[in-house]
Amino acid sequence: MAEHHYRGPSHTSGREVLHATVRGAVAAMSMSGMRLLTTRVGLVGQTPPEMVAFEHAPKIIRRMSPGQRDGLIVLMHWAYGAGGGTVFGLLPDRVRLKPWAGPIFGAALWLLFEVVLVPVLGLQARRGKALRERAALAADHLLYGAILSEFRRRPSR
């Protein structure tokens, strides 16, 4: 059996990064479920991935049937979530292993969208959105982050 050496508080193994990538995809899937609820009850009109796709997608995507387009948008969001999980997994242990790290990371992703991507992409669908919609989107990003951090402290090594 191979011997494993602890390399200090900042070491992140490839296995942990892969685990975080999978958690990111699962967290994005959970967000999809929450977004289904918030759009169906009228809290959210259009999700951020839908906004980006409808306003900036290549013509080939806009020509897809609504079902195909919706499926592609969901898959793209899951891939984006996996990428976010990878970034989270690369954070130093001293940060990533704190119970608050995931929710703060999720909130930071939401703020990045609101403060940077909306103006840069000129997303018209985001302008003038109600506080309840912003709160619902912030909540699903907190859910994403909570799943990234697995709702608990990681065991000490």
Buried (B, 14 or more C-beta within 10 A) or exposed (E): EEEEEEEEEEEBEEEBBEBBBEBBBBBBBBBBEBBEEBBEEEBBEBBBBBBBBBBEBEEEBEEBEEEEBBEBBBEBBBEBBBBBBBBBBEBEBEBBBBEEBBBBBBBEBBEEBBEEBBEEBEBEBBEEBEEEBBEBBBBBBBBBBBBBBBEEEBEEE
